[in-house]
Amino acid sequence: MPASQKLIDSAPGHVAHVRRLVFDPLTTVQRRQLRAALSGIAETVRREAAGGPTG
């Protein structure tokens, strides 16, 4: 089986596992806080990728 097909086949199980281990234990407030933190990180990555200032 090609590696790309193996990745495609394993994705649904991986997503379910991550959801169960990482997201399900969080409260609604913790999920909002995580979303806010990750949004800030993503914005920094986008700026850096575009060649802009990161600070």
VOPAGU-2260 file (C-alpha; in pm, 1 decimal, decimal comma):
REM VOPAGU-2260
SITE   aa  ch    i         X         Y         Z
SITE  MET   A    0       0,0       0,0       0,0
SITE  PRO   A    1     143,3     341,0     -91,4
SITE  ALA   A    2     228,9     568,0     199,0
SITE  SER   A    3     -26,0     829,6      92,6
SITE  GLN   A    4    -306,6     572,7     101,8
SITE  LYS   A    5    -195,4     451,6     443,2
SITE  LEU   A    6    -211,4     810,5     568,1
SITE  ILE   A    7    -559,4     858,2     422,1
SITE  ASP   A    8    -680,4     532,7     573,2
SITE  SER   A    9    -544,9     610,1     918,9
SITE  ALA   A   10    -667,2     972,0     938,1
SITE  PRO   A   11   -1019,1     909,0    1077,8
SITE  GLY   A   12    -888,3     691,1    1361,2
SITE  HIS   A   13    -612,6     939,6    1438,1
SITE  VAL   A   14    -857,2    1229,3    1453,1
SITE  ALA   A   15   -1086,9    1035,8    1686,6
SITE  HIS   A   16    -793,6     943,4    1911,2
SITE  VAL   A   17    -666,6    1301,6    1934,0
SITE  ARG   A   18   -1017,4    1429,2    2003,4
SITE  ARG   A   19   -1064,0    1176,9    2282,5
SITE  LEU   A   20    -724,5    1242,0    2444,2
SITE  VAL   A   21    -682,8    1616,6    2392,6
SITE  PHE   A   22   -1016,4    1787,7    2342,6
SITE  ASP   A   23   -1280,2    1578,7    2520,8
SITE  PRO   A   24   -1128,9    1634,4    2869,0
SITE  LEU   A   25   -1137,7    2013,5    2827,6
SITE  THR   A   26   -1418,0    2226,2    2962,0
SITE  THR   A   27   -1590,9    2476,7    2736,7
SITE  VAL   A   28   -1386,0    2757,6    2893,2
SITE  GLN   A   29   -1061,6    2566,4    2838,8
SITE  ARG   A   30   -1155,3    2504,8    2474,9
SITE  ARG   A   31   -1213,4    2876,8    2424,8
SITE  GLN   A   32    -878,4    2954,7    2587,6
SITE  LEU   A   33    -700,8    2697,9    2371,0
SITE  ARG   A   34    -868,8    2839,0    2060,5
SITE  ALA   A   35    -753,6    3191,1    2151,9
SITE  ALA   A   36    -397,7    3076,3    2221,2
SITE  LEU   A   37    -373,8    2875,9    1899,7
SITE  SER   A   38    -521,1    3163,1    1698,4
SITE  GLY   A   39    -240,9    3387,4    1823,4
SITE  ILE   A   40      19,1    3127,8    1734,6
SITE  ALA   A   41    -131,9    3077,3    1389,3
SITE  GLU   A   42    -128,2    3453,0    1325,0
SITE  THR   A   43     240,6    3470,8    1416,7
SITE  VAL   A   44     318,1    3178,9    1183,9
SITE  ARG   A   45     123,1    3343,8     899,8
SITE  ARG   A   46     308,3    3673,8     947,2
SITE  GLU   A   47     645,4    3502,3     956,5
SITE  ALA   A   48     563,7    3293,9     649,4
SITE  ALA   A   49     470,0    3615,2     467,9
SITE  GLY   A   50     802,4    3771,8     565,9
SITE  GLY   A   51     653,5    4019,9     809,2
SITE  PRO   A   52     752,9    4107,2    1165,3
SITE  THR   A   53     680,6    3844,8    1429,5
SITE  GLY   A   54     702,5    4061,7    1740,3
